[in-house]
Amino acid sequence: MNSFRTRHGIPDLGVGVGFRPKHTHDVLDGGGSPHVSWYEVISENFMVAGGRPMDNLARLRERFTVVPHGVTMSIGAVEKLDTDYLARLKKLVRTLDPPYFTDHVCFCKASGLDLHDLLPMPYTKEAIEHLVPRIKRVQDTIEKPFALENVSSYLSYRSSEMPEHEFIAEIAERADCGILLDVNNVFVSAFNHGFDAERFIDGIPKDRVVQIHVAGHTDKGAYLLDTHSDHVRDEVWALYERAIRLTGPVATLIEWDDLIPTFNVLADEAARAKKHRDAALP
């Protein structure tokens, strides 16, 4: 069977960064950077009828591939999927025409409340049975390949029956969706929970990885916090090289969402990603 990427014609986009309001002038008027070949946007920020954000998005899309990345779908929640949310997401995806769209393996809603966090799932067979039909429905509704990201976590469940990488691999295979592999989240969670980050990377079905995230985190001593507020650490770069050697050339994104620096600093981090990528790939 052909790989997920081959079946869906998913391209290697190179190295990208998140499009943030702070950098609008640099990107749209200043020409961007030769080190940045594509952009990611937070889906929910552009699921609106109009206004300046949508005008800027249209200008961005004229020049670059733009991939929407969701943070509030709550694919793992027990509540029914939000049909209004999916309709607005579908409209955005049609506008952007990206090669795929993404969200997280998590839940962020419970008992009618939005918890404003990406909470991990229990790694159980019951959770897999819950997730698979929901993922299929989202992918069928949006009519584009759907990829899900592993989240960073600060708690674990006594009910879990398998390691996280096996859980993600099984839902991706059974739902026939893609994987957004966040190597910083792997590193953070491995430190926090004491598992082997390299074993996680090695256990992910490589043909389903459509994108890799790298980011900076904050060392709190007893635990690591996924803050996206600093340069990528050397240990995460090493894990990234391991991952992309296994997956082959796939889109790479620099995440920097807090204490956002100037665009030049972000572009320099993208250039660093390209060097690590080139060093790892044949």
Secondary structure, 3 states (H helix, E strand, C coil): CCCHHHHCCCCCCCEEEECCHHHHHHHHHCCCCCCCCEEEEEHHHHCCCCCHHHHHHHHHHHHCEEEEECCCCCCCCCCCCCHHHHHHHHHHHHHHCCCCEEEECCEEEECCEEEEEEECCCCCHHHHHHHHHHHHHHHHHHCCCEEEECCCCCCCCCCCCCCHHHHHHHHHHHHCCEEEEEHHHHHHHHHHHCCCHHHHHHHCCHHHEEEEEEECCEECCCCEECCCCCCCCHHHHHHHHHHHHHHCCCEEEEECCCCCCCHHHHHHHHHHHHHHHHHHCC
